[in-house]
Amino acid sequence: IDELAEYLATIVNYRFRKKKVTIVGIGFGVVIVTRMLQRHSSLRRKVNIVISIDGMAHHDDLNSLSRSQRRGDALLLRLLSWRLAAQLLKNTSLPDSLIERAYSLKAKTSKKGSVKQRLIDWHIHDFRTYMRTMSELLRLDNCQQPLNIKFAQVWSGTLTCLDREVTDQHLQVIFDDFQLITSEQ
């Protein structure tokens, strides 16, 4: 998450050098934006407002897992993010249908299958990043450093894995100027 926050900070600094910016984050994007703003005080002056759609701030926001399940899953995901696991997966002959289903893609193959192999290789590396990120998400705590930035939390009503009240409390701990907006379907 820290690496993604650094990457985003570089983009914001490069693209919006002296301009004010409004940031909109959806779901996990809010986690990255929050971490970026906590790590880079110079960026805070550039931000007019952060708008969050179904964002979260702490691992306790997830209501679908118990504490022991979350810890076990975080450990398993962390192990799967290691190079050894990626190499084992890379050298294992997984059925094409399984890979296509896992990544919701239909790879077009050339005569030698080189396009498909490049996609598979890319997804193996993507797999490591995904596992590591999910592991960190299950141990997330962005509530350590408050931010004096305008923040609007929009609940779409479609995300059921977050405890809305707990999430709002955590976001209020982080953002001094917190506003809640609900969207009724």
Buried (B, 14 or more C-beta within 10 A) or exposed (E): BEEBBBEBBEEBEEEEEEEEEEBBBBBBBBBBBBBBBBEBEEBEEBBEBBBBBBBBBBBBBBBEBEEEEBBEBBEBBBEBBEEEBBEEBBEEEEEBEEBBEEBEEEBEEEEEEEEBEEBBEEBBEEBBEBBBBBBBBBBBEBBEEEBEBBBBBBBEEEBEEBBBEBBBBBBBBBBEEBEEEEEEE
